[in-house]
């Protein structure tokens, strides 16, 4: 501090001479010039200004003010201080072609110590690198120093952490099957389906530590539906998809994948099919009434358009709508929400109104000798009836309707799913083409014998 004070005294003397020459003398000349402009200048003021002591006093005051300002600024910048810098990227130098390194810290804190002026300059400079040098080290666990390249020699620094424990592995590689994973499919228009998905390759190479490569169960190309370019239905589009490796539990495995991205070709289409709505009454109306008509949305034959994969649509012939008519005694209207069949993505309508019309003109009709068929029999087995092979089916409904029904309009069958070799008693199931009619078999059960072919 004594040295600094001596320096400041010399500086003050220098500045006093400068101030006397550049400030005091010009001010004095200015005052004299102003004094001449007045006819009767104040003698006392003139005498005071003409004194040598007055000019020295002004010079001294100005010099002291300048000294205080400079001294405070120099003291401020000469004070010792500290700054903490966080470096978010650590540079690692090693043979990347043959080794994999784990244990590198994600960030490092650098504490810089020095006067504020040097710290200010250091902060304005480009950030220096934090480096870990692993050249020459073999596979295994190593403790290595973390180095910070500080260009300024006037600043002391410390690194936290200053040492890293790293593990070096030999890099191995393996070929893995590639699949495509479509993300955010729900954001695609419900009427559209992705009909084809083809990647430019079906296998990729993963590289890394042997224990991580062994964890890889699958590699997926991730196609985000939200980022698809504009497309036309029925036209193929190509997108570049990043790759990710996953273990058996679906967790991401940190390995290198070559290539890092692949092109995926997509075909987006909108298959559809129109099918009729078939109302299925559940239960029986009152004993002296029958269903004369079932009207959907004021139409005799209401159609619905289904959207979905072609293979799903090909199996659907109609859309069933179930209503409960048990105990119904008068005309009634039902509001029914439609249920999408499995695999169907969208329907043109979501609900319908069903008008049930009743009539008291009813009849009971018997259809004799209706053959009994079987369903769901194992292909390795054959079946033979034990007691009966046909039944009489009793019909109840509006007279004009039941009189028009023949045996060809009735389906009588037994369900043999899950049954093996032997004799079994099974229930007889009856259905018909006209849902307005009630169907009942004269015999409720029968015996069948199942044998191996």
C-alpha positions in Angstrom: 0.0 0.0 0.0 2.9 2.4 0.7 4.2 1.9 -2.8 0.7 2.5 -4.2 0.4 5.7 -2.1 3.7 7.0 -3.4 2.5 6.3 -6.9 -0.7 8.1 -6.3 1.2 11.2 -5.0 3.2 11.4 -8.2 0.0 11.0 -10.1 -1.7 13.8 -8.1 1.3 16.2 -8.7 1.2 15.4 -12.4 -2.6 15.9 -12.7 -2.3 19.2 -10.6 0.1 20.6 -13.2 -2.2 19.5 -16.0 -5.3 20.9 -14.2 -3.5 24.2 -13.6 -2.6 24.4 -17.3 -5.8 23.1 -18.9 -8.5 24.1 -16.3 -7.4 26.8 -13.9 -5.7 29.1 -16.4 -8.6 28.9 -18.9 -11.1 29.5 -16.2 -9.1 32.6 -15.0 -9.0 34.0 -18.5 -12.7 33.4 -18.9 -13.5 35.2 -15.6 -11.3 38.2 -16.7 -13.1 38.3 -20.0 -16.5 38.3 -18.3 -15.2 41.0 -15.9 -14.3 43.3 -18.8 -17.9 43.0 -20.2 -19.3 44.7 -17.1 -18.9 48.5 -16.6 -18.6 48.3 -12.8 -17.0 45.0 -11.8 -16.9 44.1 -8.2 -13.5 45.2 -6.8 -13.6 42.6 -4.0 -14.4 39.7 -6.3 -11.6 40.9 -8.7 -9.1 41.2 -6.0 -10.0 37.8 -4.6 -9.6 36.1 -8.0 -6.3 37.9 -8.7 -4.7 36.4 -5.6 -2.3 33.5 -6.2 -3.6 31.7 -3.2 -7.1 31.6 -4.7 -5.9 29.9 -7.9 -3.9 27.4 -5.8 -6.9 26.7 -3.7 -9.1 26.0 -6.7 -6.4 23.7 -8.2 -6.0 21.9 -4.9 -9.8 21.3 -4.6 -10.0 19.9 -8.1 -6.9 17.7 -7.6 -8.3 16.3 -4.4 -11.7 15.5 -6.1 -9.9 13.8 -9.0 -7.6 11.9 -6.6 -10.6 10.6 -4.5 -12.4 9.4 -7.7 -9.3 7.6 -9.1 -8.3 6.2 -5.8 -11.7 4.7 -5.1 -11.8 3.2 -8.6 -8.3 1.7 -8.3 -9.0 0.4 -4.8 -12.2 -1.2 -6.1 -10.4 -3.0 -8.9 -7.4 -3.9 -6.8 -9.4 -5.7 -4.2 -9.1 -9.5 -4.2 -12.4 -11.3 -5.2 -13.6 -14.7 -6.4 -15.9 -15.9 -9.2 -17.4 -19.4 -9.8 -17.8 -20.5 -13.4 -19.8 -23.7 -14.2 -18.5 -25.5 -17.3 -21.2 -27.7 -18.7 -19.0 -29.7 -21.1 -15.9 -31.6 -20.3 -13.6 -32.5 -23.1 -12.2 -36.0 -23.0 -9.2 -37.0 -25.1 -8.9 -40.7 -25.8 -9.0 -43.3 -28.6 -12.7 -43.2 -29.5 -12.4 -45.8 -32.2 -11.3 -48.6 -29.7 -12.5 -47.5 -26.3 -15.6 -46.4 -24.4 -15.3 -44.2 -21.3 -17.7 -43.9 -18.4 -17.6 -41.7 -15.3 -17.0 -38.3 -16.9 -18.7 -35.6 -14.8 -21.4 -33.7 -16.6 -20.2 -30.3 -15.3 -17.3 -28.8 -13.4 -17.2 -25.7 -11.2 -14.2 -23.5 -11.6 -13.4 -21.0 -8.8 -11.4 -18.0 -10.0 -9.5 -15.9 -7.4 -7.9 -12.6 -8.2 -8.5 -8.8 -8.3 -11.7 -7.6 -9.9 -10.0 -6.1 -12.9 -8.4 -9.4 -13.9 -11.6 -11.3 -13.1 -13.6 -8.9 -15.3 -11.2 -9.5 -18.2 -11.2 -13.3 -17.7 -15.1 -13.3 -17.7 -15.1 -11.4 -21.0 -12.7 -13.8 -22.6 -14.0 -17.0 -24.4 -14.6 -19.8 -21.9 -11.5 -22.0 -21.6 -11.8 -25.8 -21.9 -11.9 -28.3 -19.1 -9.9 -31.3 -20.3 -9.4 -34.9 -19.1 -6.5 -36.6 -20.9 -6.8 -40.4 -21.2 -4.3 -41.0 -23.9 -2.1 -44.0 -23.1 -4.4 -45.5 -20.5 -5.6 -49.1 -20.8 -9.0 -50.6 -20.1 -9.8 -50.5 -16.4 -10.6 -48.0 -13.6 -8.5 -44.9 -13.3 -8.3 -41.7 -11.2 -7.4 -38.8 -13.5 -6.9 -35.1 -12.9 -9.3 -32.6 -14.4 -7.4 -29.7 -16.0 -8.5 -26.2 -16.6 -6.5 -24.1 -19.1 -6.4 -20.6 -17.6 -4.6 -18.1 -19.8 -4.3 -15.3 -17.3 -1.3 -15.7 -15.0 -2.7 -13.2 -12.5 -5.6 -15.4 -11.4 -5.5 -18.4 -9.2 -8.1 -21.1 -9.7 -9.4 -24.4 -8.2 -11.5 -27.1 -10.0 -14.4 -29.0 -8.3 -14.2 -31.9 -8.7 -10.5 -31.9 -9.4 -10.2 -35.6 -9.9 -12.5 -38.0 -11.8 -12.8 -41.8 -11.5 -13.3 -43.1 -15.0 -13.7 -46.6 -16.3 -12.3 -47.4 -19.8 -13.9 -50.3 -21.7 -12.9 -51.9 -24.9 -15.4 -51.0 -27.6 -17.3 -54.0 -29.1 -20.0 -54.1 -31.7 -23.0 -56.3 -32.6 -25.7 -56.4 -35.3 -29.3 -55.9 -34.1 -32.6 -56.1 -35.9 -34.3 -52.8 -36.6 -38.0 -52.1 -36.1 -40.1 -49.0 -36.6 -42.0 -47.4 -33.7 -44.7 -44.8 -34.6 -45.1 -42.1 -32.0 -48.3 -39.9 -31.4 -50.5 -42.0 -33.6 -53.5 -40.7 -31.8 -52.8 -37.3 -33.4 -53.4 -38.7 -36.9 -56.9 -38.2 -38.3 -59.1 -41.0 -37.1 -60.2 -41.8 -40.6 -56.5 -42.4 -41.7 -54.4 -45.5 -41.2 -50.7 -46.1 -41.8 -51.1 -48.9 -44.2 -47.4 -49.7 -44.9 -44.2 -48.9 -42.9 -40.8 -49.8 -44.5 -37.3 -48.8 -43.3 -34.4 -48.7 -45.7 -32.6 -51.3 -43.7 -33.7 -54.1 -41.3 -30.5 -54.2 -39.2 -28.0 -51.8 -37.7 -24.7 -52.0 -35.8 -24.5 -51.0 -32.1 -21.2 -50.2 -30.4 -20.2 -49.7 -26.8 -19.0 -51.5 -23.7 -19.7 -55.2 -23.9 -22.1 -55.2 -20.9 -24.2 -52.5 -22.6 -24.2 -54.1 -26.0 -25.5 -57.3 -24.4 -28.4 -55.4 -22.8 -29.7 -54.2 -26.1 -32.9 -56.2 -26.9 -34.1 -54.1 -29.8 -33.3 -51.0 -31.8 -36.2 -48.8 -33.1 -36.5 -46.1 -35.6 -38.7 -43.5 -34.0 -41.2 -41.8 -36.4 -43.1 -38.9 -34.8 -46.5 -38.5 -36.5 -46.6 -34.9 -35.4 -43.6 -34.1 -37.6 -44.8 -35.7 -40.8 -44.6 -33.5 -43.9 -47.7 -32.7 -46.0 -49.0 -35.8 -47.8 -51.7 -37.1 -50.1 -53.7 -40.2 -49.2 -52.4 -43.2 -51.1 -49.0 -41.7 -51.8 -45.8 -42.8 -50.1 -43.8 -40.4 -48.1 -40.2 -40.7 -46.7 -39.1 -39.4 -43.4 -35.7 -39.5 -41.6 -36.0 -41.2 -38.3 -33.5 -41.2 -35.3 -32.6 -44.6 -33.8 -32.8 -45.7 -30.1 -31.6 -48.9 -28.4 -33.8 -50.5 -25.7 -33.4 -53.3 -23.2 -36.0 -56.0 -22.4 -37.8 -53.7 -20.0 -38.0 -50.9 -22.5 -35.3 -48.7 -21.0 -33.0 -46.7 -23.3 -29.5 -48.2 -23.5 -26.7 -45.7 -24.1 -24.8 -47.2 -27.0 -23.5 -45.9 -30.4 -25.8 -46.9 -33.3 -24.6 -47.0 -36.9 -26.2 -45.5 -38.8 -27.7 -42.9 -36.4 -30.7 -42.3 -38.6 -32.6 -44.2 -41.3 -35.2 -43.3 -43.9 -38.6 -44.8 -43.3 -41.3 -45.0 -46.1 -44.9 -44.6 -45.0 -48.1 -45.2 -47.0 -51.1 -43.4 -45.4 -54.6 -44.3 -46.7 -58.2 -44.2 -45.6 -59.9 -47.6 -46.2 -63.7 -47.5 -45.5 -66.7 -49.7 -45.8 -70.5 -49.0 -45.6 -72.5 -51.6 -43.7 -76.1 -51.7 -42.5 -77.1 -51.1 -38.9 -78.9 -54.2 -37.6 -81.1 -53.7 -34.5 -81.1 -56.7 -32.1 -83.9 -56.7 -29.6 -83.0 -58.3 -26.3 -85.9 -59.8 -24.2 -89.5 -60.3 -25.1 -92.3 -57.8 -25.4 -95.6 -58.4 -23.5 -97.2 -61.8 -24.3 -100.0 -60.3 -26.5 -97.8 -58.0 -28.6 -95.2 -58.4 -31.3 -92.6 -56.1 -33.0 -94.0 -55.0 -36.3 -91.1 -52.7 -37.3 -87.6 -51.4 -36.2 -86.8 -48.0 -37.7 -83.3 -46.5 -37.4 -83.0 -42.7 -37.8 -86.4 -42.6 -39.6 -85.0 -44.9 -42.3 -85.8 -48.5 -43.0 -82.2 -49.3 -43.9 -79.6 -47.0 -42.2 -76.0 -47.4 -43.3 -72.8 -46.5 -41.4 -69.4 -45.9 -42.8 -66.6 -47.7 -41.0 -62.9 -46.7 -41.2 -60.0 -49.0 -40.4 -57.6 -51.6 -41.8 -58.9 -53.4 -44.8 -58.4 -56.8 -43.2 -60.7 -55.7 -40.3 -63.4 -54.2 -42.5 -63.5 -57.3 -44.7 -64.9 -59.4 -41.7 -67.7 -56.9 -40.8 -71.1 -57.4 -42.6 -73.3 -55.3 -40.3 -73.1 -53.1 -37.2 -75.2 -54.6 -34.4 -77.3 -52.3 -32.1 -78.7 -53.9 -29.0 -81.8 -52.6 -27.3 -83.7 -54.0 -24.3 -87.4 -54.6 -25.2 -88.2 -56.9 -22.3 -91.8 -56.2 -21.1 -92.3 -53.5 -23.7 -96.1 -52.8 -24.2 -96.2 -49.8 -26.5 -94.3 -48.0 -29.2 -91.0 -46.7 -27.9 -88.0 -44.7 -29.1 -84.5 -45.5 -28.0 -81.4 -43.4 -28.2 -78.4 -45.7 -28.6 -74.6 -44.9 -28.7 -72.8 -47.1 -31.3 -69.9 -49.3 -30.3 -67.0 -49.5 -32.6 -66.1 -53.1 -33.6 -62.6 -54.2 -32.6 -60.0 -52.7 -35.0 -62.3 -50.0 -36.4 -60.8 -46.5 -35.9 -63.7 -44.3 -36.9 -67.4 -44.4 -37.7 -69.4 -41.8 -39.7 -72.1 -41.6 -37.0 -71.8 -42.1 -33.2 -75.4 -42.7 -32.2 -78.8 -43.6 -33.6 -82.4 -43.3 -32.8 -84.4 -46.6 -32.9 -88.2 -46.5 -33.1 -89.8 -49.8 -32.0 -93.3 -50.3 -33.4 -95.6 -52.9 -31.8 -98.7 -54.7 -33.1 -101.3 -56.9 -31.4 -101.9 -59.0 -34.6 -99.5 -61.8 -33.6 -99.3 -65.5 -34.3 -97.3 -68.6 -33.2 -95.9 -70.7 -36.0 -93.9 -74.0 -35.8 -91.2 -74.8 -38.3 -90.5 -78.5 -38.2 -87.4 -80.5 -39.0 -84.8 -77.7 -38.9 -81.4 -79.3 -39.2 -78.8 -78.8 -36.4 -75.3 -77.7 -37.4 -72.1 -77.4 -35.4 -69.5 -74.6 -34.9 -66.0 -74.3 -33.4 -65.1 -78.0 -33.7 -61.4 -78.8 -33.6 -60.2 -79.7 -37.1 -58.7 -82.9 -35.8 -62.1 -84.2 -34.6 -65.4 -85.4 -36.1 -68.8 -85.2 -34.5 -72.0 -87.2 -34.7 -75.4 -86.6 -33.0 -76.4 -89.2 -30.4 -80.1 -88.6 -30.0 -81.5 -86.0 -32.5 -80.2 -84.2 -35.6 -83.1 -81.7 -36.1 -85.7 -79.8 -34.1 -88.9 -77.9 -34.4 -88.5 -74.1 -34.0 -91.4 -72.1 -32.5 -91.9 -68.6 -33.9 -93.8 -65.8 -32.2 -94.4 -62.4 -33.9 -96.6 -60.3 -36.1 -98.7 -62.6 -38.3 -97.6 -61.3 -41.7 -93.9 -61.6 -40.6 -93.9 -65.1 -39.1 -95.9 -66.5 -42.0 -93.2 -65.5 -44.5 -90.4 -67.3 -42.6 -89.1 -70.7 -43.8 -86.6 -73.2 -42.5 -83.9 -71.5 -44.7 -84.3 -68.3 -42.7 -83.5 -70.1 -39.4 -80.1 -71.2 -38.0 -80.0 -73.9 -35.4 -76.5 -74.9 -34.1 -74.4 -76.2 -31.2 -71.1 -74.6 -30.1 -68.4 -77.3 -29.6 -65.5 -75.0 -28.7 -63.1 -76.5 -26.1 -64.7 -80.0 -26.3 -62.6 -83.1 -26.8 -63.1 -86.7 -27.6 -66.2 -88.2 -25.9 -70.0 -87.7 -25.5 -71.2 -84.2 -24.5 -74.5 -82.6 -23.7 -74.6 -79.2 -25.3 -77.2 -76.4 -25.5 -79.1 -75.8 -28.8 -78.9 -72.2 -30.1 -81.4 -70.7 -32.5 -81.2 -67.5 -34.5 -83.0 -66.1 -37.4 -82.7 -63.5 -40.2 -85.5 -61.3 -38.9 -84.9 -59.7 -35.5 -88.6 -58.8 -35.1 -89.4 -62.5 -34.5 -88.8 -64.6 -31.3 -87.2 -68.0 -32.0 -87.4 -70.9 -29.6 -86.2 -74.5 -30.1 -88.6 -77.3 -29.0 -85.6 -79.0 -27.5 -83.1 -77.1 -25.4 -80.2 -79.6 -25.3 -78.8 -82.5 -27.2 -76.0 -85.1 -27.0 -73.2 -85.3 -29.4 -70.2 -87.7 -29.7 -66.8 -86.3 -30.7 -64.2 -88.6 -32.1 -60.7 -88.3 -33.7 -60.5 -88.2 -37.4 
